[in-house]
Amino acid sequence: MRVQPRASRSGVAGELDGALKVRLASPPVDGEANDELVRVLAKLFDVSRAQIEIISGQTSKNKLVWVKGISAVLCEMALREALE
């Protein structure tokens, strides 16, 4: 996943080099962008924020995220809808 902090608005922006691109309105200060990413992904996958975990890339634009409690099929369907 590739994030773009300080965007005009938050949301899924498409695909970039095989990774999901997510724009975040929050700045990358004091974890605000990471918190915003968790909120955006929780809404996208219709899960609680507690089910989203940033595995790696806490201070990077490239992140690895784990969505707990959702099947790969449902995840793919949500992403396909978001990218259309």
Backbone as JSON Lines, residues from 0, in Angstrom:
{"i":0,"aa":"M","n":[0.85,-1.16,0.0],"ca":[0.0,0.0,0.0],"c":[0.9,1.23,0.0]}
{"i":1,"aa":"R","n":[0.49,2.21,-0.75],"ca":[1.24,3.47,-0.83],"c":[0.29,4.58,-0.38]}
{"i":2,"aa":"V","n":[0.73,5.39,0.58],"ca":[-0.12,6.48,1.08],"c":[0.44,7.83,0.66]}
{"i":3,"aa":"Q","n":[-0.47,8.78,0.51],"ca":[-0.12,10.15,0.17],"c":[-0.73,11.06,1.22]}
{"i":4,"aa":"P","n":[0.05,11.46,2.22],"ca":[-0.48,12.36,3.25],"c":[-0.66,13.78,2.71]}
{"i":5,"aa":"R","n":[-1.42,14.57,3.45],"ca":[-1.71,15.97,3.12],"c":[-2.41,16.13,1.78]}
{"i":6,"aa":"A","n":[-3.25,15.17,1.42],"ca":[-4.05,15.28,0.2],"c":[-5.25,16.17,0.48]}
{"i":7,"aa":"S","n":[-5.94,16.59,-0.56],"ca":[-7.1,17.46,-0.38],"c":[-8.24,16.72,0.31]}
{"i":8,"aa":"R","n":[-8.33,15.4,0.08],"ca":[-9.34,14.6,0.77],"c":[-8.84,13.16,0.87]}
{"i":9,"aa":"S","n":[-9.42,12.42,1.79],"ca":[-9.01,11.04,2.03],"c":[-9.82,10.07,1.19]}
{"i":10,"aa":"G","n":[-9.16,9.0,0.73],"ca":[-9.86,7.95,0.0],"c":[-8.91,7.15,-0.85]}
{"i":11,"aa":"V","n":[-9.44,6.08,-1.43],"ca":[-8.66,5.22,-2.31],"c":[-8.49,5.95,-3.63]}
{"i":12,"aa":"A","n":[-7.24,6.01,-4.1],"ca":[-6.94,6.77,-5.31],"c":[-6.62,5.9,-6.51]}
{"i":13,"aa":"G","n":[-6.53,4.6,-6.31],"ca":[-6.23,3.71,-7.42],"c":[-5.08,2.8,-7.11]}
{"i":14,"aa":"E","n":[-4.35,2.45,-8.17],"ca":[-3.23,1.52,-8.05],"c":[-1.97,2.23,-8.52]}
{"i":15,"aa":"L","n":[-0.86,1.98,-7.85],"ca":[0.42,2.56,-8.22],"c":[1.49,1.48,-8.1]}
{"i":16,"aa":"D","n":[2.06,1.08,-9.23],"ca":[3.1,0.05,-9.27],"c":[2.68,-1.23,-8.55]}
{"i":17,"aa":"G","n":[1.44,-1.66,-8.75],"ca":[0.95,-2.89,-8.15],"c":[0.5,-2.77,-6.71]}
{"i":18,"aa":"A","n":[0.51,-1.58,-6.16],"ca":[0.08,-1.36,-4.77],"c":[-1.14,-0.44,-4.75]}
{"i":19,"aa":"L","n":[-1.98,-0.62,-3.75],"ca":[-3.13,0.24,-3.57],"c":[-2.65,1.62,-3.13]}
{"i":20,"aa":"K","n":[-3.13,2.68,-3.79],"ca":[-2.76,4.04,-3.41],"c":[-3.91,4.66,-2.64]}
{"i":21,"aa":"V","n":[-3.6,5.19,-1.45],"ca":[-4.61,5.82,-0.6],"c":[-4.17,7.24,-0.29]}
{"i":22,"aa":"R","n":[-5.04,8.19,-0.57],"ca":[-4.77,9.59,-0.22],"c":[-5.32,9.86,1.17]}
{"i":23,"aa":"L","n":[-4.55,10.61,1.96],"ca":[-4.94,10.94,3.32],"c":[-4.88,12.44,3.53]}
{"i":24,"aa":"A","n":[-5.93,13.01,4.07],"ca":[-5.96,14.45,4.32],"c":[-5.07,14.84,5.5]}
{"i":25,"aa":"S","n":[-4.82,13.92,6.39],"ca":[-4.02,14.21,7.59],"c":[-2.54,14.33,7.26]}
{"i":26,"aa":"P","n":[-1.81,15.14,8.02],"ca":[-0.36,15.24,7.83],"c":[0.34,14.06,8.51]}
{"i":27,"aa":"P","n":[1.56,13.75,8.07],"ca":[2.3,12.64,8.68],"c":[3.0,13.07,9.97]}
{"i":28,"aa":"V","n":[2.23,13.58,10.91],"ca":[2.76,14.09,12.17],"c":[2.08,13.37,13.33]}
{"i":29,"aa":"D","n":[2.85,12.89,14.28],"ca":[2.33,12.24,15.49],"c":[1.35,11.11,15.19]}
{"i":30,"aa":"G","n":[1.55,10.39,14.09],"ca":[0.7,9.26,13.77],"c":[-0.67,9.62,13.21]}
{"i":31,"aa":"E","n":[-0.89,10.9,12.9],"ca":[-2.21,11.31,12.4],"c":[-2.55,10.64,11.07]}
{"i":32,"aa":"A","n":[-1.58,10.54,10.17],"ca":[-1.84,9.92,8.87],"c":[-2.14,8.43,9.05]}
{"i":33,"aa":"N","n":[-1.44,7.76,9.95],"ca":[-1.7,6.34,10.2],"c":[-3.11,6.15,10.77]}
{"i":34,"aa":"D","n":[-3.51,7.01,11.68],"ca":[-4.87,6.94,12.23],"c":[-5.91,7.14,11.14]}
{"i":35,"aa":"E","n":[-5.66,8.09,10.26],"ca":[-6.58,8.36,9.15],"c":[-6.63,7.16,8.2]}
{"i":36,"aa":"L","n":[-5.49,6.54,7.95],"ca":[-5.45,5.34,7.1],"c":[-6.31,4.24,7.7]}
{"i":37,"aa":"V","n":[-6.2,4.01,8.99],"ca":[-7.0,2.99,9.65],"c":[-8.48,3.31,9.51]}
{"i":38,"aa":"R","n":[-8.87,4.57,9.68],"ca":[-10.27,4.96,9.53],"c":[-10.77,4.71,8.1]}
{"i":39,"aa":"V","n":[-9.96,5.1,7.11],"ca":[-10.35,4.94,5.71],"c":[-10.52,3.46,5.37]}
{"i":40,"aa":"L","n":[-9.57,2.64,5.79],"ca":[-9.64,1.21,5.49],"c":[-10.78,0.52,6.23]}
{"i":41,"aa":"A","n":[-11.03,0.92,7.47],"ca":[-12.15,0.34,8.22],"c":[-13.47,0.63,7.51]}
{"i":42,"aa":"K","n":[-13.61,1.83,6.99],"ca":[-14.83,2.19,6.26],"c":[-14.9,1.41,4.95]}
{"i":43,"aa":"L","n":[-13.79,1.31,4.24],"ca":[-13.74,0.61,2.97],"c":[-14.15,-0.85,3.11]}
{"i":44,"aa":"F","n":[-13.62,-1.52,4.12],"ca":[-13.88,-2.95,4.31],"c":[-15.04,-3.23,5.25]}
{"i":45,"aa":"D","n":[-15.67,-2.17,5.77],"ca":[-16.82,-2.29,6.66],"c":[-16.5,-3.16,7.88]}
{"i":46,"aa":"V","n":[-15.38,-2.81,8.53],"ca":[-14.93,-3.49,9.75],"c":[-14.63,-2.42,10.8]}
{"i":47,"aa":"S","n":[-14.42,-2.84,12.03],"ca":[-14.05,-1.89,13.07],"c":[-12.58,-1.48,12.91]}
{"i":48,"aa":"R","n":[-12.23,-0.34,13.45],"ca":[-10.84,0.13,13.37],"c":[-9.9,-0.83,14.07]}
{"i":49,"aa":"A","n":[-10.38,-1.55,15.07],"ca":[-9.55,-2.51,15.79],"c":[-9.13,-3.68,14.9]}
{"i":50,"aa":"Q","n":[-9.83,-3.9,13.81],"ca":[-9.51,-5.0,12.91],"c":[-8.47,-4.63,11.85]}
{"i":51,"aa":"I","n":[-8.02,-3.38,11.85],"ca":[-7.0,-2.93,10.9],"c":[-5.7,-2.75,11.66]}
{"i":52,"aa":"E","n":[-4.65,-3.37,11.16],"ca":[-3.34,-3.27,11.81],"c":[-2.27,-2.94,10.76]}
{"i":53,"aa":"I","n":[-1.49,-1.91,11.04],"ca":[-0.36,-1.58,10.17],"c":[0.81,-2.45,10.61]}
{"i":54,"aa":"I","n":[1.17,-3.41,9.78],"ca":[2.21,-4.39,10.11],"c":[3.61,-3.78,9.97]}
{"i":55,"aa":"S","n":[3.84,-3.05,8.89],"ca":[5.14,-2.41,8.7],"c":[4.95,-1.1,7.95]}
{"i":56,"aa":"G","n":[5.92,-0.21,8.09],"ca":[5.87,1.08,7.41],"c":[5.24,2.18,8.23]}
{"i":57,"aa":"Q","n":[5.34,2.08,9.55],"ca":[4.73,3.1,10.42],"c":[5.17,4.52,10.04]}
{"i":58,"aa":"T","n":[6.42,4.7,9.63],"ca":[6.94,6.03,9.31],"c":[7.25,6.18,7.82]}
{"i":59,"aa":"S","n":[6.72,5.29,7.01],"ca":[6.99,5.29,5.57],"c":[5.71,5.51,4.79]}
{"i":60,"aa":"K","n":[5.87,5.92,3.54],"ca":[4.7,6.03,2.67],"c":[4.25,4.65,2.18]}
{"i":61,"aa":"N","n":[5.15,3.69,2.2],"ca":[4.84,2.31,1.82],"c":[4.49,1.53,3.08]}
{"i":62,"aa":"K","n":[3.33,0.93,3.11],"ca":[2.85,0.25,4.31],"c":[2.32,-1.14,3.96]}
{"i":63,"aa":"L","n":[2.44,-2.02,4.93],"ca":[1.85,-3.34,4.85],"c":[0.76,-3.39,5.91]}
{"i":64,"aa":"V","n":[-0.47,-3.69,5.49],"ca":[-1.62,-3.62,6.38],"c":[-2.3,-4.98,6.45]}
{"i":65,"aa":"W","n":[-2.77,-5.31,7.64],"ca":[-3.51,-6.57,7.86],"c":[-4.94,-6.21,8.25]}
{"i":66,"aa":"V","n":[-5.9,-6.78,7.55],"ca":[-7.31,-6.59,7.87],"c":[-7.79,-7.91,8.47]}
{"i":67,"aa":"K","n":[-8.1,-7.89,9.75],"ca":[-8.52,-9.1,10.46],"c":[-10.01,-9.34,10.27]}
{"i":68,"aa":"G","n":[-10.37,-10.61,10.19],"ca":[-11.78,-10.98,10.19],"c":[-12.51,-10.76,8.88]}
{"i":69,"aa":"I","n":[-11.79,-10.69,7.78],"ca":[-12.44,-10.53,6.48],"c":[-11.76,-11.5,5.5]}
{"i":70,"aa":"S","n":[-12.55,-12.15,4.69],"ca":[-11.99,-13.1,3.75],"c":[-11.32,-12.38,2.58]}
{"i":71,"aa":"A","n":[-10.46,-13.09,1.9],"ca":[-9.77,-12.52,0.75],"c":[-10.78,-12.15,-0.34]}
{"i":72,"aa":"V","n":[-11.83,-12.94,-0.47],"ca":[-12.86,-12.68,-1.48],"c":[-13.57,-11.36,-1.18]}
{"i":73,"aa":"L","n":[-13.99,-11.17,0.07],"ca":[-14.67,-9.92,0.45],"c":[-13.73,-8.72,0.32]}
{"i":74,"aa":"C","n":[-12.48,-8.92,0.66],"ca":[-11.48,-7.87,0.53],"c":[-11.33,-7.45,-0.93]}
{"i":75,"aa":"E","n":[-11.21,-8.44,-1.8],"ca":[-11.07,-8.17,-3.23],"c":[-12.3,-7.46,-3.79]}
{"i":76,"aa":"M","n":[-13.5,-7.87,-3.34],"ca":[-14.73,-7.23,-3.81],"c":[-14.78,-5.76,-3.39]}
{"i":77,"aa":"A","n":[-14.41,-5.48,-2.14],"ca":[-14.41,-4.1,-1.64],"c":[-13.41,-3.25,-2.41]}
{"i":78,"aa":"L","n":[-12.24,-3.8,-2.69],"ca":[-11.24,-3.06,-3.44],"c":[-11.69,-2.82,-4.88]}
{"i":79,"aa":"R","n":[-12.29,-3.82,-5.48],"ca":[-12.77,-3.67,-6.86],"c":[-13.82,-2.55,-6.93]}
{"i":80,"aa":"E","n":[-14.74,-2.52,-5.98],"ca":[-15.76,-1.46,-5.94],"c":[-15.13,-0.09,-5.76]}
{"i":81,"aa":"A","n":[-14.14,-0.01,-4.89],"ca":[-13.49,1.28,-4.61],"c":[-12.72,1.8,-5.82]}
{"i":82,"aa":"L","n":[-12.17,0.9,-6.61],"ca":[-11.36,1.3,-7.76],"c":[-12.19,1.6,-9.01]}
{"i":83,"aa":"E","n":[-13.46,1.24,-9.0],"ca":[-14.31,1.51,-10.17],"c":[-14.77,2.93,-10.22]}
